[in-house]
Amino acid sequence: MSKNGDAAASAQQETGRTQAKIGLGELESHLGYFVRRVQHWIFRDVNATLADIDLDVIRYSILETIAANGGITQVAAAGALGIERARMVGLLDDLQRAGVIVRQRSELDRRAHALQLTPRGRVTLKKANALVAAHEKRVERRLGADNYRRALSALARFNQD
């Protein structure tokens, strides 16, 4: 094994030993800490799941929002998903280059762009939904079916300000 490989293996062993000894203090009573840990695992898993179809969780969320709200404006989609408007433009550029969405001038407001899925976008979203369903089953297995349903119900009621 190379020096880098030896160092990486040693660091991984040390991290495993250290994590077993480290207490979390007050973090053990902070929901936000555990939500962040769960979110990190979920995003890592779903992004790995979607990688084969050249999507990630953010772009998947955009496609799903467009499918559920055909003709939605860029600004409305960004607001609904909590994505900064400037970042949304780049994400939409990526999706348009991939041929999965089109932007058209809004009939209601010529200054705005309405978003639609292309036929390729609908096929991609169908594949993504099947992959995400498998991912959600993994989440459910980790949490347990009852906890999964309770968490989904509780978090779905949480509104951002």
C-alpha positions in Angstrom: 0.0 0.0 0.0 1.2 3.5 -0.7 2.1 6.1 1.9 -1.1 7.9 1.1 -3.1 4.7 1.4 -1.4 3.9 4.8 -2.1 7.4 6.0 -5.8 7.2 4.9 -6.3 3.8 6.5 -4.7 5.0 9.8 -6.8 8.2 9.8 -9.9 6.2 9.2 -9.1 3.8 12.1 -8.3 6.8 14.4 -11.6 8.5 13.4 -13.5 5.4 14.2 -11.9 5.1 17.6 -12.3 8.8 18.3 -16.0 8.9 17.3 -16.7 6.1 19.7 -15.3 8.1 22.6 -16.6 11.6 21.8 -19.7 12.7 23.7 -22.1 15.2 22.1 -22.9 17.2 25.2 -25.9 19.5 24.7 -26.1 18.5 21.0 -27.8 15.3 22.2 -30.9 17.4 23.0 -30.8 19.5 19.8 -33.2 18.4 17.1 -31.3 20.6 14.6 -28.1 18.6 15.1 -29.9 15.3 14.3 -31.9 16.8 11.4 -28.6 18.0 9.9 -27.0 14.5 10.3 -30.1 12.8 8.7 -30.1 15.4 5.9 -26.5 14.8 5.2 -27.1 11.0 4.9 -30.2 11.4 2.8 -28.6 13.9 0.4 -25.5 11.7 0.0 -27.6 8.6 -0.6 -30.1 10.2 -3.0 -27.3 12.0 -5.0 -25.5 8.7 -5.4 -28.8 7.1 -6.5 -29.5 9.8 -9.1 -25.9 10.1 -10.4 -26.5 7.4 -13.1 -29.1 9.7 -14.8 -27.0 12.9 -14.3 -29.2 14.4 -11.7 -28.8 15.4 -8.1 -31.4 16.2 -5.4 -31.6 19.9 -6.3 -32.1 19.4 -10.0 -34.5 16.5 -9.3 -36.5 18.8 -7.0 -36.7 21.4 -9.7 -37.9 18.9 -12.3 -40.5 17.6 -9.9 -41.7 21.1 -9.1 -42.0 22.0 -12.8 -43.9 18.8 -13.4 -46.4 19.5 -10.6 -46.8 23.1 -11.7 -46.5 23.3 -15.5 -45.7 26.8 -16.6 -44.4 27.9 -13.2 -42.0 30.9 -13.4 -38.3 30.7 -12.5 -38.9 33.1 -9.5 -41.9 31.1 -8.2 -39.9 27.8 -8.4 -36.9 29.3 -6.7 -39.1 30.6 -3.9 -40.9 27.3 -3.4 -37.7 25.4 -3.2 -35.7 27.9 -1.2 -33.1 28.4 -3.9 -31.5 31.8 -4.3 -32.7 33.3 -7.6 -29.1 33.8 -8.9 -28.3 30.2 -8.3 -31.6 29.1 -9.8 -30.6 30.6 -13.2 -27.5 28.4 -13.4 -29.4 25.3 -12.4 -32.0 26.0 -15.0 -29.3 26.6 -17.6 -27.9 23.1 -16.8 -31.3 21.5 -17.1 -32.0 23.3 -20.4 -28.6 22.3 -21.8 -29.5 18.7 -20.8 -32.7 19.0 -22.9 -35.0 18.3 -20.0 -36.7 21.7 -19.6 -37.6 24.6 -21.8 -38.1 28.3 -20.8 -40.8 30.2 -22.6 -41.9 33.8 -22.1 -44.9 33.7 -19.7 -48.2 34.5 -21.3 -49.2 36.4 -18.1 -46.0 38.4 -17.7 -43.7 38.8 -20.7 -40.8 39.7 -18.3 -41.0 36.2 -16.7 -40.0 32.8 -18.0 -42.4 29.9 -17.7 -40.9 26.5 -17.2 -42.0 23.2 -18.9 -40.6 19.7 -19.0 -39.6 18.4 -22.5 -40.5 14.9 -23.5 -36.9 13.9 -22.5 -37.5 15.7 -19.2 -40.7 13.6 -18.5 -38.8 10.4 -19.2 -35.9 11.5 -17.0 -38.3 12.4 -14.2 -40.0 9.0 -14.5 -36.7 7.3 -14.1 -35.7 9.6 -11.2 -39.0 9.0 -9.4 -38.3 5.2 -9.5 -34.8 5.7 -8.2 -36.0 8.1 -5.4 -38.7 5.6 -4.4 -36.0 3.0 -3.8 -34.0 5.6 -1.8 -37.1 6.4 0.3 -37.4 2.7 1.1 -33.8 2.8 2.4 -34.7 5.8 4.6 -37.8 4.0 5.8 -35.7 0.9 6.7 -33.2 3.0 8.7 -35.9 4.8 10.6 -38.5 2.1 10.9 -41.8 2.3 9.1 -43.7 4.0 12.0 -41.0 6.5 12.7 -40.7 7.3 8.9 -44.4 8.1 8.7 -44.3 10.2 11.9 -41.2 12.1 10.7 -42.7 12.8 7.3 -46.0 14.0 8.8 -44.3 16.2 11.4 -41.8 17.7 9.0 -44.4 18.3 6.3 -46.2 20.6 8.7 -43.1 22.7 9.3 -43.3 26.0 7.5 -40.3 28.2 6.8 -40.6 31.9 7.6 
